[in-house]
Every structure is written in C-alpha cells, then in structure tokens.
C-alpha cells in the first residue's frame, strides 16, 4: 500500500509518501522559522495561514518526486494532535478532503507516535521492544515500546521540557528564535565546566524530569554577571550556553540509562528535535556501549516535525491492524491536547474489544 502523510501541528508543513513494502518514497518540508523570527516565537494565526499556502504545492512536489499521481495513493494519514488547533485543522481538512475525493481511508495520527516510530525509518532500525526517549518541543518522556500502539509511560517532565529549557534559556541570553539550535551552536565555542548549574531530579528514584529550576539558575547567573561586571563577554555567553547544554544532556542521559536498567531492555530509541543534539547523541552512544546495548536515532533530517513520520506511522498502523480502513465517514476533529496513553487504550479496544489496558 502507498500512504500519503500530512503534518501541520505547529510551524512546519510536511508531506510525504510511504510504501508499506519499499519504505519512504519521497518527502518535503517547509519551515516557518524565518516568518516567526521577528516575533520571537510561533504566532498561531500566521502559522495556520502559511500551512494553507504551502500544503498543496508540497503535495504536488512529493507526488512528482515519487513518480506518483493521486490515483496511486491507497490511504491518507495526518496529524490529529497534539498541537496548535488552527494549524492541525489545515492538515486534517486537506487529508480528509483528499481521502473523501478518492474514496480512501483517512488515519488520524498522534504527533508523538510519529516521533516515537520515526527511528524505524533509519537503517539499521530497532526491533521491539525498546525504551524511547521522546524529546520534542514541549514534551520530554520516557516510554516502553512493545509494538505499534503498545506504549507504556515510564517518566515525563513535571514542568518545562528539555526543548523549552533550551529555548527559554536562549531567550534569556538574547539568542533569538529558534533558541535551542542557536544555544547549541554557541555552546560549541564554550567550556561546559565554566558554570556549575543544577541537574534537576538527576538522582530522584523515579524517571521523571524537571527543567524549570535550570532556567531560574541561568537567570540568576545572568543577573550576577550583570551586577559584577556589566554586560556579558562573548566568552561568558559561550561558556554559559555550553554549561546549560551540558546540564540538560546530563539529565536526559542519566534518566535514559536508569530506564534501561529498570526495564532490563538493551535497545534505546531517541526521537524528537532535541534528538539531533550532537552532545546528547555522543553521551548516549557512550553510555549504551557500557551497558552493551544499542541506541538508535532517526535520520537528522527527520528529527524535527515532518510528514515522513506521519505517513510511516500510518503504514505501521495499517500493518498492525490498528487502522480503520473500512470507515466511510470523513467527519473529523483535531485534538490540541491528546494523551498518548489515550491512543493505547483506543488501540486495545480496537484489537481485543477490551477497553482496559492489559
């Protein structure tokens, strides 16, 4: 089967085509970073309007790259949540219209499930079961993954997520938008040992995270430097960026390794935008090597939001029997707030008739 996928949950418009036998055939992505930069963050109304402008040209581009026409598509997948309501509605309405016009099934996909399964697009790809570290935007979670639709939450952030800690710290330092990548680039020039910053919940017995205290600690350091010597030097800025990045990465790596030991599993999957961070990748590869385990990452181009992960999640759901391919109705809704565990309960009901998770 050939599945087309649409992603429009926030500030990236993604379209992709996946074949259940051949894998990813083509994908295209448009980022709205340049448009939102002057506002210092995502403006939801502008994001929605830009999705409207971009999604159909991207669809034509992807079909052309894959050498396909709309008649070759067998199913449609789209991000139904979580995300910005207006942005989600653009992708959902286009996907459902496409499906209705061709008489095809339309499969709503949870955005985090797309990230969770995206490392399976890599070569080599991990086998189930595995532990997944999801570090995407406002989400930081550790999940046990036993199969498609079989996800158990092990730990999550109690306040700011890792991505938010990167972005908010960068904003405090005046690094602009998007802050996370800017901070990571600056960190390459600094000394991670220059500032002794906290590692929140590093030694807690659970697998939860907290990063709001780190942001406060950075703000305190900035005020201290300003009081003592006025404006920060270029060296101090780089050192503070490096120290911040190191604190975040240390916590993410330590909690991930703790999850591996608690579950007894030997495969770790890292997904989401922060998964592109080179220090996180290096630290996890080293730590998993000591455990005689393996760590898997999606291709760098698929770490951020993209249509490929949505189309692929749709393909995997079809193969697992977790997609309604006979549904005739194309009425739809989007879910700006959507718990991934709710998806698991729905899958359990679909597969077994039992509304309770085993």
C-alpha positions in Angstrom: 0.0 0.0 0.0 1.0 3.6 -0.6 0.2 6.1 2.1 0.5 9.9 1.9 1.0 11.7 5.2 0.4 15.3 6.2 2.0 17.1 9.2 0.9 20.6 10.3 0.9 20.6 14.1 3.0 23.7 14.6 5.4 25.7 12.4 6.5 23.1 9.8 4.4 21.9 6.9 5.4 18.3 6.0 4.1 16.0 3.3 5.5 12.5 2.5 4.7 9.3 0.7 5.5 5.9 2.1 5.1 2.4 0.7 4.5 -0.5 3.1 6.9 -2.7 1.1 9.5 -0.1 0.0 9.5 2.4 2.9 9.9 6.2 2.4 9.4 7.2 -1.3 9.6 11.0 -1.0 9.1 13.8 1.4 9.2 17.6 1.5 9.2 20.1 4.4 8.6 23.8 4.7 9.8 25.5 7.9 8.2 28.8 9.1 11.3 29.8 11.1 12.0 32.9 9.0 8.4 34.1 9.3 8.2 33.8 13.1 11.7 35.1 13.9 10.7 38.8 14.1 8.1 37.9 16.7 10.4 35.8 18.8 8.2 32.7 18.7 5.4 31.0 16.8 2.3 33.1 16.1 -0.6 30.6 15.7 -2.7 32.5 13.3 0.3 33.2 11.0 1.3 29.5 11.2 -2.2 28.4 10.1 -2.3 30.7 7.2 1.2 29.6 6.0 0.2 25.9 6.2 -2.8 26.8 3.8 -0.3 28.3 1.3 2.2 25.5 1.4 0.4 22.2 1.8 -0.9 21.7 -1.7 2.3 22.8 -3.6 4.2 20.4 -1.3 1.8 17.6 -2.1 2.3 18.1 -5.8 6.1 18.2 -5.2 6.1 15.0 -3.2 4.0 13.1 -5.7 6.2 14.3 -8.5 9.4 13.2 -6.7 7.9 9.8 -6.1 6.7 9.5 -9.7 3.1 9.0 -8.5 -0.3 10.5 -9.1 -3.2 10.8 -6.7 -4.7 7.7 -8.3 -1.7 5.7 -6.9 -2.5 6.6 -3.2 -4.2 3.9 -1.1 -4.6 5.6 2.2 -4.1 9.0 3.9 -2.5 9.7 7.3 -2.5 13.1 9.1 -1.5 14.6 12.4 -4.7 15.0 14.5 -2.9 16.2 17.6 -1.5 17.4 19.9 -0.5 20.9 18.5 -2.0 24.2 17.6 -5.7 23.9 16.9 -5.7 26.1 13.7 -2.6 24.5 12.3 -3.9 21.0 12.9 -7.2 21.8 11.2 -5.3 22.7 8.0 -3.6 19.4 7.6 -6.7 17.4 8.8 -9.1 19.1 6.4 -6.7 18.6 3.4 -6.1 15.0 4.4 -9.8 14.2 4.8 -10.8 16.1 1.6 -8.1 14.1 -0.3 -9.5 10.8 1.2 -13.1 11.7 0.6 -12.5 12.7 -3.1 -10.7 9.4 -3.8 -12.8 7.1 -1.5 -9.8 6.3 0.7 -9.4 5.7 4.4 -8.0 8.6 6.5 -5.9 7.7 9.5 -5.5 10.2 12.4 -2.0 10.0 13.9 -0.8 11.2 17.3 2.1 13.6 16.7 4.3 11.9 19.4 3.6 8.5 18.0 5.0 9.8 14.7 8.2 10.9 16.5 8.3 7.6 18.5 8.3 5.4 15.4 10.5 7.6 13.2 13.8 5.9 14.1 12.3 2.8 12.4 12.9 4.7 9.2 16.7 4.5 9.8 19.0 1.7 8.7 19.5 -0.3 10.8 16.2 0.1 12.6 15.4 -1.1 16.1 13.4 -4.2 16.9 10.6 -4.2 19.5 10.7 -3.9 22.5 12.7 -0.8 23.3 12.8 2.2 25.6 12.2 5.5 23.8 13.3 8.9 24.9 10.9 11.5 23.4 12.4 15.0 23.4 10.1 17.0 21.1 9.2 20.7 21.7 7.1 20.8 24.9 7.5 17.0 25.5 10.1 15.1 27.4 9.0 11.5 28.1 10.5 8.0 28.6 8.3 5.3 27.1 8.5 1.5 27.0 7.5 0.4 23.4 6.5 -3.2 22.9 5.0 -2.7 19.5 2.9 -0.3 17.4 0.2 1.1 19.7 1.7 -0.6 22.8 3.3 2.3 24.7 3.8 2.5 28.5 4.8 5.8 30.1 7.9 5.4 32.4 8.5 9.0 33.2 7.8 12.5 32.0 8.6 16.2 32.6 6.8 17.8 35.6 7.2 21.3 34.3 9.4 22.6 31.5 10.5 20.1 28.9 14.1 19.9 27.6 13.3 21.7 24.4 11.6 24.5 26.4 14.7 24.7 28.7 16.9 25.2 25.6 14.5 27.8 24.1 13.8 29.8 27.3 17.5 29.9 28.3 18.4 31.1 24.8 15.8 33.8 25.1 17.2 35.0 28.4 20.6 35.2 26.7 19.2 37.2 23.8 20.0 34.5 21.2 16.8 34.9 19.2 14.4 32.4 17.7 14.6 29.4 17.4 16.6 29.4 20.6 17.5 25.8 21.0 19.7 25.4 17.9 21.2 28.9 18.5 22.2 27.9 22.0 23.7 24.6 20.8 25.7 26.3 18.2 27.1 28.9 20.7 27.8 26.0 23.1 30.4 24.6 20.7 32.6 27.6 21.5 32.3 27.4 25.3 33.5 25.5 28.3 30.8 23.3 29.8 32.5 23.3 33.2 32.6 27.1 33.5 29.3 27.4 35.3 28.1 25.0 38.0 24.4 24.7 37.1 21.9 22.3 38.7 20.8 19.0 37.3 17.2 18.9 38.5 16.0 15.5 39.6 19.2 13.8 38.5 19.2 11.5 41.5 15.5 11.1 42.1 14.4 7.4 42.3 11.8 7.9 39.5 12.2 8.5 35.8 10.5 12.0 35.8 12.2 15.2 34.6 12.1 18.9 35.7 13.9 21.7 33.9 12.3 24.9 35.2 14.9 25.2 38.0 17.7 25.2 35.5 16.1 28.2 33.7 15.9 30.0 37.0 19.6 29.2 37.8 20.7 30.6 34.4 18.7 33.8 35.1 20.4 34.1 38.5 23.8 33.7 36.8 23.0 36.4 34.3 21.9 38.9 36.9 25.0 38.1 38.9 27.3 38.7 36.0 25.5 41.9 35.1 25.8 43.2 38.7 29.5 42.3 39.0 30.8 43.3 35.5 28.0 44.7 33.4 27.4 43.1 30.1 28.5 39.6 29.4 31.6 39.0 27.4 31.4 36.8 24.3 33.4 34.1 26.2 31.0 34.2 29.1 28.0 33.8 26.8 29.6 30.8 25.1 30.5 29.2 28.5 27.0 29.7 29.9 25.5 28.2 26.7 27.8 25.2 27.0 27.1 24.7 30.7 23.4 24.9 30.1 23.5 22.3 27.3 25.7 20.0 29.5 23.2 20.2 32.4 20.2 19.3 30.1 22.1 16.5 28.4 23.4 15.0 31.6 19.8 14.7 33.0 18.4 13.2 29.8 21.2 10.7 29.5 21.2 9.7 33.2 17.4 9.1 33.2 17.6 7.2 29.9 20.2 4.8 31.3 18.2 4.4 34.5 15.2 3.4 32.4 17.3 0.8 30.6 18.4 -0.7 33.9 14.9 -0.7 35.4 13.3 -2.3 32.3 16.2 -4.7 31.6 16.0 -3.8 27.9 19.0 -3.3 25.7 17.7 -1.0 22.9 17.2 2.7 23.4 15.5 4.9 20.7 15.8 8.7 20.8 13.3 10.8 18.8 12.2 14.4 18.5 14.0 17.7 17.8 16.4 17.6 20.7 17.5 14.1 19.5 19.6 16.0 16.9 21.8 17.4 19.6 25.3 16.1 19.0 26.3 16.1 22.7 23.2 14.1 23.6 23.9 11.6 20.8 27.6 11.2 21.8 26.8 10.7 25.5 24.1 8.2 24.9 26.2 6.2 22.5 29.0 6.0 25.0 26.6 5.1 27.9 24.8 2.4 26.0 28.1 1.0 24.9 29.0 0.4 28.6 25.6 -1.3 29.0 26.4 -3.5 26.0 23.2 -2.1 24.4 22.3 -0.2 21.3 21.0 3.3 20.7 19.0 4.3 17.6 18.3 7.8 16.2 16.1 8.9 13.3 18.0 10.4 10.4 18.9 14.0 11.2 16.5 15.4 8.6 13.6 13.6 10.3 14.3 14.7 13.9 12.1 17.8 13.6 8.4 17.6 12.7 7.9 16.1 9.2 5.4 14.3 7.0 7.5 11.2 6.7 7.0 10.2 10.3 3.2 10.6 10.0 2.9 8.6 6.7 5.1 5.9 8.2 3.1 5.7 11.4 0.0 5.3 9.2 1.7 2.5 7.3 2.7 0.7 10.5 -0.8 1.1 11.9 -2.3 -0.5 8.8 0.2 -3.4 9.0 -0.7 -3.9 12.7 -4.4 -3.9 12.1 -4.9 -0.7 14.1 -6.3 1.5 11.3 -10.0 1.6 10.3 -9.7 1.0 6.6 -13.4 0.4 6.1 -14.7 3.7 7.7 -17.0 5.5 5.3 -17.3 8.7 7.3 -14.9 11.6 6.7 -16.2 13.7 9.6 -13.2 14.6 11.8 -11.9 16.5 14.7 -8.5 17.6 16.0 -7.1 17.2 19.5 -4.8 20.1 20.5 -4.3 18.2 23.8 -4.1 14.5 23.4 -2.5 12.0 25.8 -0.6 9.2 24.0 -2.0 6.8 26.6 -5.4 7.5 25.3 -4.2 6.2 21.9 -3.1 3.0 23.6 -6.5 2.5 25.2 -8.2 3.0 21.9 -5.9 0.5 20.2 -6.5 -2.0 22.9 -10.2 -1.7 22.4 -9.9 -2.0 18.7 -7.7 -5.1 18.9 -9.3 -7.0 21.7 -12.7 -5.4 22.5 -11.3 -4.7 26.0 -11.3 -1.0 26.9 -8.7 -1.6 29.6 -5.0 -1.8 29.0 -3.5 -5.2 29.9 
